[in-house]
């Protein structure tokens, strides 16, 4: 049993090593299937000591040859590469979320916010482009931040005046608070800033949105500014 375990370890290690470092860092769907099958074959051989070793070695080598063959062909033919690996999807463009693409990729708002936070981006509005890679990783390109002209300072203060009572309550929040996600109001976050649904409805109606269910995402930042994305898919 010890000999079989060591041999299977060497075989799995060798197969994964030959497949390349991409197997570890950027698993595509095809890579993931190959990796799972290699692991399962090794387990089957170890569980049944009466099973001959070539029952595990031959399938592993077969999978290795398939993976190498497809990898070589993918280098030459882009269409084949796109068919196996898929292609990246633009989720955010100039601060606007592509809801249709998110629905197509079955990618929800919680996943998006989590990956934005992991890259130290605190607001969707600060993103120029966000691309969902074939590995599931989100590549984020923040907007260029530039100081506002001095002449605009008074205008900015005037626009923020209606939210002055909210600013003090979210000033110390490290991230914008989601108030509406996919048409549903986050009541706990509303309580955190000391506001009600009535107040929130007035704010969204002032932005030209009639009801909560018509909003895909709404958040408030530490300056009391609302960021609203209306629903395009109903």
Helices and strands as residue ranges (DSSP letters): H 2-19, H 22-25, H 29-47, H 54-76, H 78-85, E 89-93, E 96-97, H 99-104, H 109-118, G 124-126, E 127-132, E 138-142, G 150-152, H 153-160, G 161-163, H 164-170, E 177-181, E 184-185, H 187-192, H 197-206, G 212-214, E 215-220, E 226-230
